[in-house]
């Protein structure tokens, strides 16, 4: 068994050995040493992870149902709209 950053690692399985509070404390201590710009990047990443977790838990669609572009798909039933685009553009 190997150890990496407080985690016991066996082959491909990771067993977390630290409590959630301990991990949060380590994150806070590390974040304190970052520049303000890097702190903003860290916050952006954490917000991304939260959204990703919500989508996974709630099985939210990747695209919102009210997206007007998604509603327009298939709205044109004319044949090959771009079949002569090169001729129209370049003569």
N, C-alpha and C positions, 0 to 999 in steps of 0.2 A: 504494500500500500504506500502510495506517495502522498505528499502534502503540498498543497498549493494555496497560498493566501488564506490559511485557516480552514481549508476544506480537505477532507480525506478523499483521495481519488483512487478508485479501483477500476482498471481498464477504462471503459467508456462511461461508467456510472459515477456520478458525483454525489457524495453524501455531505450535506452541509452540517458543519460542526458548531457553528456560531449561531447565537440567537439573532432574531431580527433586530433587536435593540443594539446588539454589538455591531452588526453590519452597518446600521444607520449611523452609529457613532463614528465608525471608520470613514464612512462617506463624508460626514460632516467635517472631520479632522482633515481629510484630504482636500475637500472643497475650500477650506479656509486658506490653504496655501496657493490657490489658483488666482490668476489675475482676474479683474472684473470681466474682461472679454471671455475668458475661458469659463467663468462661472455662468455666463449667459449661455454658452454652448452646452454646458452640463444641464442647465435648466431645460433647454430645448430638447435635449436627448431624453431627459426624464419624462417630459410631457409627451414625447413621441411614444415612449414605452407604455405610458398610461393609456394612450389612445389605442395602441396595439393590443393591450390587455383587454380593454373594454370591447373591442371588436371581436376578439377571440371568445370572451365570455358571453357576449350577447349575439354573436354571429351577425354583426351589422354588415350590410353590404359595403363594398369598397367605394361605390359611387352612390350618392344620395338619390333616392327615388324621384325627388322633385327636380332633378337636373334637367333644364330645358333641352339641352343637347341630346340627352338620352331619350327624351320624349319625341324628338324630331326624327330619330333614326327610322328609316323606312318611309319617311314622309314624302319623298319624291318617287314617283313611279314612272318617270321618263326613262327611256332606254339608256344608251351609252352617252351620258352628258359630256364626257371628255374624249369621245372617240376622235374628234378632229381638233383637239386643243392645239396641237403643234401648228397646224395650218392656220387656225384662227390667230394665234399669237405671232407667228413668224412669217406668215404669208406663203 
